[in-house]
């Protein structure tokens, strides 16, 4: 086990997967096949993310080799119905160009560094490590300028299912019968895990730091904010259905009054004035 100082602890989920990359005919989307299973390969919605996506495309065109070691962020989509399994996608961070530097050197194939809150979520029977956006003053300023629906989308966490048989503590589970003071709180954990494509989950490998009750500051949308964002989207769809075609993008939503941001004890939440 390795240890990090408390100030270095951050939410993260990043790792290495060997896979075969396939682009669509339009080259605007791609998939990666890992151990016989195909996953959507997305780019991070930033200029840097798009640049990495274009670099991967150019690398494959130049070398003719579409089987690479990819540096990826895992993203998991959970569904309300318990009989509908979760889906995993990956966001491209980069790829191993043979230099064997940084994360390409520190992680083997299928290994991921995952840091977040160890807990159960209502829509998944497997306990998860919930990874949220780390708080920075710069991000806070950007979030303040965004309409509500964009804030909620930005603050959405990724809940990664983890098989961790001998975990040093039980994953937190919300109990509606207990008062808030009796609930307890999820622990912050940092682990190395292996992606198990045959089961579509991650399996614990080793601890990177000791679990702790203190949690790095992070962004989290309040329930009221989520309700407001959902209502905004519904109203927009309803108003455009009679005027425009169904392919109108939600990104055309008009700005709405911005709630004030406040810091909670476990993260940054948004509350209406």
C-alpha positions in Angstrom: 0.0 0.0 0.0 1.2 3.5 -0.8 0.3 6.6 1.1 -0.5 10.2 0.0 -0.6 13.3 2.2 -4.2 14.5 2.9 -3.9 17.6 0.7 -3.1 15.3 -2.3 -6.3 13.3 -2.0 -8.7 14.1 -4.8 -11.7 12.4 -6.5 -10.4 10.5 -9.5 -11.1 7.5 -11.7 -8.5 6.9 -14.5 -6.9 3.8 -15.9 -5.4 1.8 -18.8 -7.3 -0.5 -21.1 -5.9 -2.3 -24.2 -8.5 -2.3 -26.9 -9.3 -2.1 -30.6 -10.6 1.3 -31.6 -13.2 1.6 -34.4 -14.4 5.0 -35.7 -17.8 5.5 -37.5 -17.8 6.5 -41.1 -18.3 10.1 -40.1 -15.4 9.9 -37.7 -17.5 11.7 -35.1 -17.9 8.7 -32.8 -15.9 5.6 -31.9 -16.0 2.4 -29.9 -13.4 0.4 -28.2 -13.5 -3.4 -28.0 -12.0 -4.8 -24.8 -11.8 -8.6 -24.3 -14.5 -9.1 -26.9 -16.9 -6.5 -25.4 -17.6 -3.3 -27.2 -17.9 0.0 -25.4 -18.7 3.6 -26.5 -15.5 5.7 -26.6 -16.2 9.3 -26.0 -14.1 12.4 -25.8 -14.1 14.8 -22.8 -16.3 17.8 -23.8 -13.4 20.3 -23.8 -10.9 21.6 -26.4 -8.3 19.4 -24.7 -10.6 16.4 -24.9 -11.4 16.9 -28.6 -7.7 17.3 -29.3 -6.9 13.9 -27.7 -9.7 12.3 -29.8 -8.3 13.8 -33.0 -4.7 12.7 -32.0 -5.9 9.2 -31.6 -7.6 9.3 -35.0 -4.4 10.6 -36.6 -2.3 8.0 -34.8 -4.5 5.2 -36.2 -4.5 6.7 -39.7 -0.7 7.1 -39.7 0.3 3.7 -38.3 -2.6 1.6 -39.5 -2.8 0.0 -36.1 -6.0 0.5 -34.2 -5.1 -1.7 -31.2 -3.7 0.5 -28.5 -3.3 1.0 -24.7 -5.8 3.8 -24.0 -5.8 6.1 -21.0 -9.5 6.4 -20.0 -12.0 7.9 -17.6 -14.8 5.4 -16.9 -18.4 6.6 -16.9 -21.3 4.5 -15.7 -25.0 4.9 -16.5 -27.4 3.4 -14.0 -31.2 2.9 -14.6 -34.1 3.0 -12.2 -35.2 -0.5 -13.1 -33.3 -3.1 -11.1 -33.6 -5.6 -14.0 -31.8 -3.3 -16.4 -28.1 -3.6 -15.9 -25.9 -0.5 -15.8 -23.9 0.6 -18.9 -20.2 1.6 -19.0 -18.7 4.1 -21.4 -15.2 5.5 -21.4 -13.9 9.0 -22.1 -10.5 9.2 -23.8 -7.7 11.0 -22.0 -4.9 9.8 -24.2 -3.0 6.7 -25.4 0.3 5.0 -24.9 2.7 6.3 -27.6 5.5 4.1 -26.4 7.2 6.6 -24.1 6.1 4.6 -21.0 5.7 7.8 -18.9 3.2 8.9 -16.3 0.2 6.8 -15.8 1.2 4.5 -18.7 4.2 3.5 -16.6 2.5 3.4 -13.2 -0.5 1.2 -14.2 -0.7 -2.1 -16.0 -3.4 -3.1 -18.5 -6.9 -3.1 -17.0 -5.8 -1.2 -13.9 -7.5 1.9 -12.6 -6.9 4.4 -9.8 -10.3 5.1 -8.2 -10.9 7.6 -5.3 -14.3 8.5 -4.0 -17.1 7.8 -1.6 -17.7 4.1 -0.7 -21.4 3.6 -0.6 -24.5 1.9 -2.0 -26.7 3.9 -4.4 -30.5 3.1 -4.7 -30.3 1.9 -8.4 -27.3 -0.5 -8.0 -27.1 -3.8 -6.0 -23.3 -3.7 -6.1 -21.6 -1.1 -3.8 -20.0 1.8 -5.6 -17.2 4.3 -5.3 -18.9 7.6 -6.2 -16.6 10.0 -8.0 -17.5 13.6 -8.1 -16.0 16.8 -9.6 -13.2 18.2 -7.4 -13.8 21.7 -6.1 -11.6 24.6 -7.3 -12.3 28.4 -7.1 -11.9 28.5 -10.9 -14.5 25.9 -11.5 -16.8 27.6 -9.0 -16.7 30.8 -11.1 -17.5 28.9 -14.3 -20.4 27.1 -12.6 -21.9 30.3 -11.3 -22.2 31.6 -14.9 -24.0 28.5 -16.1 -27.7 27.9 -16.4 -29.2 25.4 -14.0 -29.4 22.4 -16.3 -25.8 22.7 -17.2 -24.8 22.9 -13.5 -26.6 19.7 -12.8 -25.0 17.9 -15.7 -21.5 19.1 -14.7 -22.0 18.1 -11.0 -23.3 14.7 -11.8 -21.1 12.0 -10.2 -20.0 8.7 -11.7 -20.9 5.7 -9.5 -18.5 2.8 -10.3 -19.6 -0.7 -9.2 -16.8 -2.3 -7.2 -16.4 -5.9 -6.0 -14.5 -5.5 -2.7 -15.0 -8.6 -0.7 -12.7 -7.8 2.3 -13.2 -4.1 2.5 -12.1 -2.6 5.9 -15.5 -1.0 6.4 -19.0 -1.5 5.1 -20.2 0.7 2.3 -22.5 3.4 3.5 -26.2 2.7 3.0 -28.9 5.3 3.5 -31.5 4.2 6.0 -34.8 6.2 5.7 -35.8 5.0 9.2 -32.9 6.8 10.9 -32.6 10.5 11.7 -30.0 12.6 9.8 -27.7 12.6 12.9 -27.8 8.8 13.1 -27.1 8.1 9.4 -23.4 8.4 9.4 -21.4 9.3 6.3 -19.6 7.4 3.5 -15.9 7.0 3.9 -13.5 8.4 1.3 -11.4 5.6 -0.2 -8.5 5.5 -2.7 -7.9 2.1 -4.3 -6.3 0.4 -7.3 -8.9 -1.7 -9.1 -9.0 -3.9 -12.2 -11.7 -3.6 -14.8 -13.5 -6.9 -15.3 -15.1 -6.8 -18.8 -16.6 -10.2 -18.4 -18.7 -8.9 -15.5 -18.8 -5.2 -16.4 -17.6 -4.1 -13.0 -14.3 -3.2 -11.2 -12.6 -5.5 -8.8 -10.5 -4.3 -5.8 -6.8 -4.9 -6.1 -5.1 -2.8 -3.4 -5.4 0.2 -1.2 -3.6 3.4 -2.3 -4.3 5.2 1.0 -6.0 4.4 4.3 -9.8 5.1 4.2 -10.7 8.4 5.9 -13.7 10.3 7.1 -12.5 13.6 5.8 -13.6 14.2 2.2 -12.0 16.6 -0.3 -14.4 19.4 -1.3 -16.5 18.6 -4.4 -19.4 19.8 -6.4 -22.8 18.3 -5.7 -26.2 19.5 -7.0 -29.0 19.9 -4.4 -32.3 18.0 -4.8 -34.1 21.4 -5.4 -31.7 22.2 -8.1 -32.2 18.8 -9.9 -35.9 19.3 -9.8 -35.6 22.8 -11.2 -33.3 21.6 -14.0 -35.7 18.7 -14.9 -38.7 21.1 -15.0 -36.7 23.5 -17.2 -35.9 20.7 -19.7 -39.6 19.4 -19.7 -40.9 22.9 -20.3 -38.4 23.5 -23.1 -39.3 20.2 -24.8 -43.0 21.0 -24.5 -42.7 24.5 -25.9 -40.6 23.3 -28.9 -42.6 20.2 -29.8 -45.3 22.3 -31.5 -42.9 24.7 -33.1 -39.8 22.8 -34.1 -38.6 19.3 -35.0 -37.7 16.8 -32.3 -34.0 17.2 -33.1 -33.7 20.6 -31.4 -30.8 20.5 -29.0 -31.2 21.1 -25.3 -28.1 23.3 -25.6 -30.4 26.1 -27.0 -32.1 26.4 -23.6 -32.3 30.1 -22.5 -30.4 31.1 -19.4 -32.4 31.0 -16.2 -32.0 32.9 -12.9 -28.9 31.5 -11.2 -29.2 30.2 -7.6 -26.5 31.1 -5.2 -23.8 28.6 -4.5 -23.0 27.6 -1.0 -20.5 25.2 0.5 -21.8 22.2 2.5 -19.8 20.1 4.9 -19.4 17.3 2.3 -19.3 19.3 -1.0 -20.4 22.3 -2.9 -24.2 22.3 -3.4 -26.5 24.7 -5.1 -29.4 26.2 -3.2 -32.0 28.8 -4.2 -31.9 32.1 -2.4 
